[in-house]
Amino acid sequence: MVRERLSEALDRAEQGQPVFIERRGVTYELIARKPATRRKKAVRQVEVLDPSLMKPAGWTWDWKEGELKFRTRRS
């Protein structure tokens, strides 16, 4: 009996309906909280085929006028 009533109360709270439980003069409010959504992992937009070009030589990518441009880094 208790399990059924608790299940009904949880269903109502999940639907956004107010649920109050009174016990020994104390009123409890049952509220459902949805789990926080996880952010999706970023998808790479550019694939670096030769990482050796990017680090020692100081090359990098730049975004200008809606295009990616390959350039040297300024010291």
Sequence and secondary structure as in RCSB ss.txt:
>XXXX:A:sequence
MVRERLSEALDRAEQGQPVFIERRGVTYELIARKPATRRKKAVRQVEVLDPSLMKPAGWTWDWKEGELKFRTRRS
>XXXX:A:secstr
 HHHHHHHHHHHHHTT  EEEEETTEEEEE              SS  S HHHHTTT EEEEEETTEEEEEE   
